[in-house]
């Protein structure tokens, strides 16, 4: 996930509710805030950063082509890979302080939920193509995945998904970047 230090370097502020360590994930950022961050970081770096699609996020969390079929991103034991309600002490933790998944990605189960680019439709995966779906064309909520520090184990599963208004900010909701 994008850290508080990375957000600060691009935006000049830190919106996070818990600012004890700059390498903790940034949180309290809406999907709309992230769009501003993306424009700024792309202008600063000449990059083509964006939010991952839900399909990309899911593929990465499940370990890509190296998947071992785990329930959580990198293990069937959430304690090994994620900060959640039972072990978080009600706060975020430094990114990368648990084990990575099969692709070397950290914190895809727990710590903070992560925005995806797609609109949310509860029944979308029951009616769409199975290979790299692009998400609904319209909606009122945006997808977020992965569970957070206050979530129970079922919410941190790589199979769990949810959606919120793109303007909402939560102390357990952040994001990670994808590069085109």
Secondary structure by P-SEA (a helix, b strand, c coil): cccaaaaaaaccccccccccccccccccccaaaaaaaaaaaaaacccccccccaaaaaaaaacccccccccccccccccccccccccccccccccccccccccccccccccbbbbccbbbbcccccccccccccccccccbbbbcccccccccccccccccccccccbbbcccccccccc
